[in-house]
Amino acid sequence: MTMKLKTTLDTESDFYYAVQVTRIILRIIGLWPIPRFASNANRIAIRLQNVVCYFLFAFILVPGLLLIFLKERDVKRRIRLVGPLLNCSVGCIKYSLFLYYGKQIQSCLEQAQQDWQKTTNSSDRKIMLSKAKTGRKFAIFSAAFIYVGGLSFRTILPLSKGRILTSMNTTIRVLSCPSYFVKFDEQESPAYEIVFILQFFAGFLTYSMTCSVAGLVAFFIMHVCGQLSILIGKLQHLNDMTQPEDQAVATLLADVVEHQIRVKNFLAQVEEVMRFMWLVEILGSIVMLCLTGYYIITEWQSSNSTATLTYSVMLTSFTISIFIYCYVGQLLTDQSIELGLTTSTISWYRLPHKRARTLILIIAVSNIPANISAGKIIEMSLSTFSNIIKTSVAYFNMLRKFVT
């Protein structure tokens, strides 16, 4: 009883270790699934978090759109305003999708937790931990670049410009997201300080959404890769049997089929829940890569080294975010191909005649490579990453040609 309790505690800690980084970020912005046993006070507090987050999104989008359509007439200035608004819009859409699919995401997390609880074999547990560490590293790496680049844009960039004297002989203080507030002047104190702080928190929320979705992608896909590795180990056990007995082979094959069905169902459920978030993230990142490249060129021409460095870090963070999506998708495909090769090289002729025929369907299913796609439109792989970079560069060249 004590040993069983210890094993359960170990699997619980391993699961929370795997999802820890994403869980912390999602809890901060009120998106971590509400436990079924949560109190009413806890549920109300989380809903208040959601309301505050939507207010922060609106605080960027509404004044920014008013500035573009009511006051700003210069094309270059409008393009500079589009970047922060687009990034905020993408974050708001992902936030809404996360809330809409909250129960399904919770179901996926619970199923992953059940897989950890069912992993009692020490070698299988090591495989799962190895894949979990890889997913965790992706989440940390992504969060580091996104937060450093994004929050530098919200703080260092506007503060480094100080006070600017305009052609109308008025002094203004720069905001990270220029805005137009109808009822008050944001340049007056303490309005400027309040707007500056609220824009900082809105930026933190936007970048947290990017980090959390990337972290969930890494966690879910690496979890599937771990399950596929365990499945490969079970199939290899067939070859290791010196004298395959009918009952032992039947039991192992039944376990393999059950495991394979569970993995495929889990992957299908994850893709169904996350596909639109991935699509919004990929399309938004393509445009942001183009715009950020344009901002770097313009700041370089203005000899603004601080802004150039900040935008360069942001460009790197967007690139890394897309790369993580595509790389984990490639890892999944490679792992499924390895599974197909394993099933095709099983010594089926050593198995009992009736049991050997069971392998036909297992081999047929295993030889279909698994993959994930964004909205069932963009397949996530390293070749897709290459195409995204080429597309972003092409759009950047078009933007530079028509605007400069």
C-alpha positions in Angstrom: 0.0 0.0 0.0 2.8 2.4 0.9 4.7 1.5 -2.3 1.6 2.1 -4.4 1.0 5.5 -2.7 4.6 6.5 -3.3 4.3 5.6 -7.0 1.1 7.7 -7.3 2.8 10.6 -5.7 5.8 10.2 -8.0 3.7 10.2 -11.1 1.7 13.3 -9.9 5.0 15.2 -9.3 6.3 14.1 -12.7 3.2 15.3 -14.5 3.3 18.7 -12.8 7.0 18.9 -13.5 6.3 18.4 -17.2 3.6 21.1 -17.3 4.9 23.4 -14.6 6.1 26.3 -16.7 2.9 26.5 -18.8 0.8 26.0 -15.7 2.3 29.0 -13.9 1.8 31.3 -16.8 -1.8 30.1 -17.4 -2.7 30.5 -13.7 -1.4 34.1 -13.7 -3.7 35.1 -16.6 -6.7 33.1 -15.4 -6.7 30.4 -18.1 -5.6 27.3 -16.2 -8.7 25.0 -16.2 -10.8 25.4 -13.1 -10.8 22.2 -11.0 -14.2 20.5 -10.6 -13.9 20.7 -6.8 -13.0 24.5 -6.8 -15.1 26.7 -4.5 -17.4 29.4 -5.8 -15.1 32.1 -4.5 -12.2 30.6 -6.5 -14.4 30.5 -9.7 -15.5 34.1 -9.2 -11.8 35.2 -8.7 -10.8 33.5 -12.0 -13.7 35.1 -13.9 -12.6 38.4 -12.6 -9.1 37.7 -13.9 -10.7 37.1 -17.3 -12.6 40.4 -17.2 -9.4 42.3 -16.3 -7.5 40.6 -19.1 -10.1 41.6 -21.6 -10.0 45.1 -20.3 -6.2 45.2 -20.9 -6.7 43.9 -24.5 -9.4 46.6 -25.1 -7.1 49.3 -23.5 -4.6 48.7 -26.4 -6.9 47.9 -29.3 -9.6 50.7 -29.0 -7.3 53.7 -28.5 -4.9 52.4 -31.1 -7.6 51.9 -33.7 -9.0 55.4 -32.9 -5.5 56.8 -33.5 -5.1 55.1 -36.9 -8.6 55.9 -38.3 -9.3 59.3 -36.7 -5.9 61.2 -36.4 -3.0 59.5 -38.2 -2.7 60.2 -41.9 0.9 59.3 -42.6 1.3 55.8 -44.2 4.6 55.0 -42.5 3.3 56.0 -39.1 0.2 53.8 -39.6 2.4 50.8 -40.4 4.4 51.4 -37.2 1.1 51.4 -35.3 -0.2 48.2 -36.9 2.5 45.9 -35.3 1.5 46.3 -31.6 -2.2 46.2 -32.5 -1.9 43.1 -34.6 0.1 41.3 -31.8 -2.5 42.3 -29.3 -5.4 41.2 -31.5 -3.7 37.8 -32.0 -3.3 37.5 -28.2 -7.0 38.4 -27.7 -8.2 35.8 -30.2 -6.1 33.1 -28.6 -7.3 34.1 -25.2 -10.9 33.8 -26.4 -10.3 30.4 -28.1 -8.6 29.2 -24.9 -11.7 30.1 -22.9 -14.0 28.6 -25.5 -12.1 25.2 -25.5 -11.4 25.3 -21.8 -13.2 22.1 -21.0 -11.6 20.2 -23.9 -8.2 21.4 -22.9 -8.9 20.2 -19.3 -9.9 16.8 -20.7 -6.6 16.6 -22.6 -4.6 17.4 -19.5 -6.5 14.9 -17.5 -5.9 12.2 -20.1 -2.2 13.0 -20.1 -2.2 12.8 -16.3 -3.9 9.4 -16.5 -1.1 8.2 -18.9 1.4 9.2 -16.3 -0.5 7.3 -13.6 -0.6 4.2 -15.8 3.2 4.3 -16.4 4.4 2.0 -13.7 7.3 0.5 -15.5 10.6 2.2 -14.6 12.0 2.2 -18.1 8.7 3.6 -19.5 8.8 6.3 -16.8 12.3 7.3 -17.8 11.2 7.7 -21.4 8.3 9.8 -20.4 10.5 12.0 -18.2 13.0 12.4 -21.0 10.3 13.7 -23.4 8.8 15.9 -20.6 12.2 17.5 -20.0 12.5 18.3 -23.7 9.1 19.9 -23.8 9.9 21.8 -20.6 13.1 23.2 -22.2 11.2 24.3 -25.2 8.7 26.2 -23.0 11.4 27.9 -20.9 13.5 28.8 -24.0 10.4 30.3 -25.7 9.3 32.2 -22.6 12.8 33.7 -22.1 13.0 35.2 -25.6 9.4 36.3 -25.8 9.4 38.0 -22.4 12.8 39.7 -22.9 12.0 41.0 -26.3 8.4 41.9 -25.6 8.8 43.6 -22.3 11.9 45.4 -23.6 9.6 46.9 -26.3 7.1 47.9 -23.6 9.7 49.5 -21.2 13.2 50.1 -22.5 12.3 51.3 -26.0 9.9 54.1 -25.0 12.0 55.2 -22.0 15.2 55.3 -24.0 13.6 58.0 -26.3 12.9 60.3 -23.4 11.0 63.5 -24.2 10.6 64.4 -27.9 10.1 67.9 -29.3 7.6 67.8 -32.2 7.3 70.2 -35.2 4.5 71.9 -33.4 6.9 72.9 -30.6 5.3 70.6 -28.0 7.1 68.1 -25.9 5.7 64.5 -25.8 6.7 61.4 -23.9 6.7 58.2 -26.0 4.4 55.3 -25.3 5.1 51.7 -26.5 1.7 51.7 -28.1 0.7 55.3 -29.3 -3.0 55.8 -28.5 -5.7 58.4 -28.9 -7.9 58.9 -25.8 -10.9 61.1 -26.6 -11.6 62.2 -23.0 -8.2 63.0 -21.6 -4.6 63.8 -22.7 -2.3 60.9 -22.0 0.8 63.2 -21.9 -0.3 64.8 -18.7 0.7 63.4 -15.3 -0.4 61.1 -13.8 -2.3 60.0 -16.9 0.9 59.1 -18.7 2.2 57.0 -15.9 -1.2 55.1 -15.6 -1.3 54.5 -19.4 2.3 53.4 -19.4 1.8 50.8 -16.6 -1.5 49.5 -18.2 0.3 49.1 -21.5 3.1 47.2 -19.8 0.6 44.7 -18.2 -1.3 44.4 -21.5 2.0 43.5 -23.2 2.7 41.0 -20.4 -0.7 39.4 -21.1 -0.1 39.3 -24.8 3.3 37.7 -24.5 2.0 35.3 -21.8 -0.5 34.0 -24.4 2.2 33.3 -26.9 4.3 31.5 -24.2 1.4 29.5 -22.9 0.2 28.2 -26.3 3.8 27.3 -27.3 4.3 25.6 -24.0 1.1 23.6 -24.4 2.1 22.5 -27.9 5.5 21.3 -26.6 3.9 19.5 -23.7 1.1 17.7 -25.6 3.3 16.7 -28.6 6.2 15.5 -26.5 3.8 13.6 -24.4 2.5 11.8 -27.5 6.2 11.2 -28.6 6.8 9.6 -25.2 3.7 7.3 -25.6 4.9 6.3 -29.1 8.4 5.5 -27.7 6.7 3.2 -25.1 4.7 1.6 -27.9 7.9 1.0 -29.8 9.4 -0.7 -26.7 6.3 -3.0 -26.4 6.7 -4.0 -30.1 10.4 -4.7 -29.7 9.5 -7.0 -26.8 7.9 -9.4 -29.3 11.3 -9.8 -31.0 13.0 -10.4 -27.6 10.8 -13.4 -26.8 12.9 -16.5 -27.1 9.9 -18.9 -27.2 6.8 -16.9 -28.1 3.8 -18.5 -26.4 0.3 -18.0 -27.8 -1.2 -16.5 -24.6 1.7 -14.2 -23.9 1.8 -13.0 -27.5 -2.0 -12.4 -27.5 -1.8 -10.4 -24.3 1.0 -8.2 -25.5 -0.7 -7.6 -28.9 -3.9 -6.6 -27.2 -2.0 -4.2 -25.0 -0.2 -2.8 -28.1 -3.6 -2.3 -30.0 -5.2 -0.6 -26.9 -2.2 1.7 -26.4 -2.1 2.6 -30.1 -5.7 3.5 -30.2 -5.4 5.6 -27.0 -2.4 7.6 -28.5 -4.2 8.3 -31.8 -7.4 9.4 -30.0 -5.4 11.7 -27.7 -3.5 13.2 -30.7 -6.8 13.7 -32.6 -8.3 15.4 -29.6 -5.4 17.7 -29.0 -5.4 18.8 -32.7 -9.1 19.3 -32.6 -8.8 21.6 -29.6 -5.6 23.5 -30.5 -5.8 23.8 -34.3 -7.3 27.2 -34.5 -4.9 28.6 -31.9 -2.0 27.2 -33.9 -3.4 28.7 -37.1 -3.9 32.2 -35.5 -0.4 32.0 -34.0 1.3 30.9 -37.3 -0.5 33.5 -39.5 0.1 36.2 -36.9 3.7 35.4 -36.6 4.2 35.5 -40.4 2.9 39.0 -40.5 4.8 40.1 -37.4 8.1 38.7 -38.8 7.5 40.9 -41.9 6.6 44.0 -39.9 9.4 43.6 -37.3 11.9 43.2 -40.2 10.6 46.5 -41.6 10.9 48.2 -38.2 14.5 47.0 -37.9 15.4 48.5 -41.2 13.8 51.9 -40.4 15.4 52.1 -37.0 18.8 51.1 -38.5 18.4 54.0 -41.0 17.6 56.3 -38.1 20.7 55.1 -36.2 18.6 54.1 -33.2 20.7 51.3 -31.8 18.4 50.6 -28.8 15.3 50.2 -30.9 17.2 48.1 -33.5 18.4 45.8 -30.8 14.9 45.5 -29.2 13.2 44.8 -32.5 16.0 42.2 -33.3 15.2 40.4 -30.1 11.5 40.5 -30.9 12.2 39.1 -34.4 14.2 36.3 -32.8 11.4 35.5 -30.4 8.8 35.3 -33.2 11.1 33.1 -35.2 11.8 30.8 -32.2 8.1 30.6 -31.5 7.3 29.4 -35.0 10.3 27.1 -35.0 9.1 25.3 -31.8 5.7 24.6 -33.4 7.3 23.2 -36.5 10.1 21.3 -34.7 7.9 19.5 -32.3 5.6 18.6 -35.3 8.7 17.2 -37.0 9.7 15.2 -33.9 6.2 13.7 -33.8 6.4 12.7 -37.5 9.9 11.2 -37.0 8.7 9.2 -34.0 5.7 7.8 -35.9 8.0 6.9 -38.8 10.2 5.0 -36.3 7.2 3.2 -35.0 6.3 2.2 -38.6 9.8 0.8 -39.2 9.6 -1.1 -35.9 6.4 -2.8 -36.9 7.7 -3.6 -40.3 10.8 -5.4 -38.9 9.1 -7.6 -36.3 10.0 -11.3 -36.7 6.4 -12.2 -37.4 7.4 -15.6 -38.7 8.4 -16.7 -35.1 5.0 -15.9 -33.7 2.0 -18.3 -33.6 0.2 -18.4 -36.9 -3.1 -16.8 -35.8 -1.3 -14.1 -33.8 1.0 -13.2 -36.7 -2.0 -12.3 -38.8 -3.0 -9.7 -36.1 0.1 -7.7 -37.0 -1.3 -6.8 -40.5 -3.6 -4.1 -39.1 -1.0 -2.9 -36.6 1.5 -2.5 -39.4 -1.0 -0.8 -41.7 -2.0 1.8 -39.1 1.6 2.3 -37.9 2.9 3.0 -41.4 0.7 6.2 -41.7 3.0 8.9 -40.3 1.3 11.1 -37.6 1.4 14.8 -38.0 -0.2 18.0 -36.6 -1.6 20.9 -38.6 -2.7 24.4 -37.9 -6.4 24.6 -38.8 -5.9 21.5 -41.0 -4.3 23.9 -43.5 -0.6 24.3 -42.5 1.3 21.1 -41.6 3.8 21.7 -38.9 7.2 20.5 -40.0 10.7 21.8 -40.6 9.9 22.2 -44.3 6.9 24.3 -43.3 9.2 26.5 -41.1 11.4 27.1 -44.2 8.4 28.1 -46.3 7.2 30.4 -43.6 10.5 32.2 -43.4 10.6 32.5 -47.2 7.1 33.9 -47.3 7.9 36.4 -44.5 10.9 37.7 -46.4 8.9 38.0 -49.6 6.2 40.1 -47.9 8.9 42.1 -46.2 10.5 43.0 -49.6 7.1 44.0 -50.9 6.4 46.2 -47.9 9.9 47.8 -48.2 9.4 48.4 -51.9 6.0 50.1 -51.7 6.5 52.1 -48.5 10.1 53.3 -48.6 
